[in-house]
Amino acid sequence: MTRRRLITLTLTFVVAIGAGVRAQGPTKESIDGIRNFTNVGPTIACAGATEARAMPEIARRGYRAVINLRLPDEEGASIDEARAAAEAAGIRFIHLPFDSRNPDPAAVDRFLEAAVDPANQPTFIHCGSASRVAAMMIARRMLVDGWDEARALEEASVIGPPSPQLQKFALDYVASKRTQ
């Protein structure tokens, strides 16, 4: 085989592998009762507002836990109704209220603990629009999955994206954990 042919085959292989990796990135899907659904991998899906009536579909898709980041007083949050529907569908319901106006690092600590627990895999994570989910995923991707900042922010922009304040909060959180 000529050197040129070997280089061509190698480049073709590298491009094919790269395309395959990108094809496995976040994908959007329209699901009744779920706003802004994004499948980000085999163990995680993210979304915005999720109605209680969507819990059977979440269970059908194989999610074992729902992490709800909505505040109890948010319009349409219906935490008790969502909890009951999730439990009726056989899904663990984890409520971790996260205030985007006053983000608390302790909420991220609790999120990371719940999100990586094997008993909660695969996990469906949601808030009102998915911007809080995107901020939490920045922290998870960088601290747990070892992603660099650019890759984590790219995924977050597809999920949410987070507000500039939430993005800064997430990056500051990551920096603080890396210096501990």
N, C-alpha and C positions, 0 to 999 in steps of 0.2 A: 504494500500500500504506500502510495506516495505521501510525502510529508504534507503536501497541500490538501490531499483528500482526508488525511487524519485530522488536520486542523478544521476543515469544513465539517466533518462528522462531530468533532468535539464541540464546536460552536453550535451546531444544530441541537445537540443533546442539552447543552447549557440553556439555550433559549427555550427548549421544550420543558425542562425542569422549572425554569423561572415562570413560564406561563402557567404551569400546573400549580405552583405555589400561589400565584395571584388568584387563580380560579377558586382557591379554597378560602379566600378572604371573606370579609363580611358580605352577606347577601340580604337584601331586603325582600320582604314578602308581605302580601296583604292578607290579613287574617281577621275575620269578623270578630269585633269586640276587643281588638288589640290595636293600639295606635303605634305606628313606627316600629314594627317588628323587624329585628335584625338578628340573623343567625351569625354568630361570630366564631363558631367552632363546634366541635363535637360535644363539648360539655357546657356550652354557654349560649344563651340567647338573651337579647336585650330588647327592651321596648319602653314605650311611653305608657300612657293611661291604658290600663287593662281592666275590662269589666269582669265582674264575678262570673258572668255567663260564659266567659272564655276559658275558665278553669278546666272543664272537661277536655277541651281541645289541647290545652297545655299538657294535660296528663296523657292524652292519646299520643302525643308526640314524644313521650318518654321522659319528660322533665320530672324529677323527683322532689324538687323544692322550688318555691317561689320566694324571692327576696323582694319585698316591697319597700321602696325608699320614700314613699309619700308621707306627708304629714297628716295626722288624723283630721285636721280641720280644713284640708284642701277640698275645694269643690269637687265632688264626684269621687273622692277617695274611697269611701265606703269600706273601711278597713275590716269591720266585723263581718260584713257580707262577703267580702273577698276571702277572709279566713275560713268562714264556714263552707264556701264553695270549694276552696282548695282542699280542705280536709275531706269533704264529701267525695271529691275526685281522687282521694288517696295521695295527695301531695302535701309535703311539709310546707307550712306557711311561716315565713320569718319576716317580721315587721321591724325595720331599722329606719325610723324616721330621720330624714336628712334635710336640714333647712339650707337651701341654697343661699339665702340672705345672710346666714350666720353659720357657716359650715364648721363642724366640730371634728377635730382629728380622731376623737374617740369613736365617732360613727364609722370612720374608715377602718379603724382597728377591728371593730365588730363585723363590718362587711367582709374584710379579708379573711377573718376567721371562719365566717359562715360560707364564703364563696369557695374556699379550698377544702372544706370538710368533705371527704369522700361520700359520706351519707347524703350529701346534698347534690350530688352529681347525677345527671346533668342538671344545671341550674338555670332558671328563668328569672331575670332581674328586670325590674321596671320601676319607673317613677311616673311623673305626669307627661313629660315630653321626651324623655330619654337623655336629657342633658346632665342630670345628676348621675345617671347610670354611666354615662361616658366619662365623667370625672372619676368615678370609682374605678372604672376599668383602666384608666391611665395608671392609677396606683397599683392595681393588680398586675397589669402587664409588665410594668417596670420592676416592681419589687418581687413578685412571685414568679413570673414567667421569664424574667431576664431580658425583656425587650429594651431597645434604646428609645430615647425620647421621641425621635421622629416617627418611628413605627407606631408607638403607642398613640401619639397625637393623630396620626393618619387614621387609625382605626376609630378613635374617638370622634373624629369629624364625620365619619359614616354613621356611627351609632346615634349621636346627639345633635349637633356637637355641643360641648359644654360652653357656657358663657366664658368670656375672658377671665372673669373673677374666679369661676370654678376651676378653670384650667390652671390658673396661677396657684390656687389653693392645692390642687392635686400635685402639681410639680413641687411646691414648697413642702408638702407632706412627704413626698418621696425623698427629697433632699434631706429632710430632718431625720428620716428613718435610716438613711445611708450613713449619716454621721454618728449614729448611736452605737 
